[in-house]
Amino acid sequence: MKKVEEYLRQANEAQKWADRAMTDKAKAAWLRIAQGWLDLVRGLSVEREAFERMERRGTSQEDSRASP
């Protein structure tokens, strides 16, 4: 969970820089950086969900083998 909090903090910071940008080019660059941090958060969520699905499958397979 620490990674998620750090990535969200970084995205927020990049958004603040985008809001203060003096040019459209600088603003676009900061927004891309913020989006990159948010993509990392989404990636962690996808990894966690996949891991949980694998755990559930593993548990159900063990349960099915245990019954006659």
Buried (B, 14 or more C-beta within 10 A) or exposed (E): EEEEEEBBEBBEBBBEBBEEBEEEEEBEBBBEBBEEBBEBBEEBEEEEEEEEEEEEEEEEEEEEEEEE
